[in-house]
Amino acid sequence: MALISPVALGLAGCAESASPVPFAPDYQGIETRLLDGDLVNFHVSMRGARDPLDVERYAECAAAQYALIRGYGFARHLRTSVSEEAGIWQGDAVYTISAALPRGLLTIDAEVVAANCAENGIPMV
């Protein structure tokens, strides 16, 4: 009868936990609210997010498409709050939209971001 050392058992457990969990997001909707002129609030909801970045990306996709729908080419990220409860992730993001590249570091080119979102299957407004 072969004996298995505790170290080998521990390593076997590590090998099993290292297998990646498939990413299967369930995008549950976007609510858009125009706050003032070019200031827009996006509420997004999803299941299956790996981390807050997935929720932030979903809100960014919504902002990009919204800017394009309004005839603008750019958006600037102001803030995003993310929470998770009972497996449902919520994002509350605020962006400004503009025709010209806005000042600041967190700007997005709406066409580029919207194309990337479509390519990755992330729904938009």
Steps between C-alpha positions, in 0.01 A plus 500: 500500500647833396494789742431852381677773689306799636708726273389305191138523612537876549652542155221295343247737656684797354491352152123465515439854624726650231259408219344817358129563539341574162381857458128487427356845573127564510452867413172603661447852382604861474314805629609837366425836658598835355600703805587836349599593145792270428503317837353148483440235767502128412366223726597152386416160644653161429564151635816301449749786526851387589575822682401869506689565175243296304224727635702813424559376145124444454432860610775628269337319208169665584668843514674449165181401319301778667756758384475368142118501508509866608738587218810535717832328455644502850423443865690569820466272800429683825421220743370145532373330815463122492322275748405133512221334694373144465691454173359811333755768419386862473692787346424870536715704260511864396651624174507823308450476125645741246562556131869585554756309701443617859778595738601241753659159523194275496368580153364251252461509124139387470540332160801296606345393831162416343672285234698319771183441703318358197796274426497371859123453517439769760156657448460874465218752526 
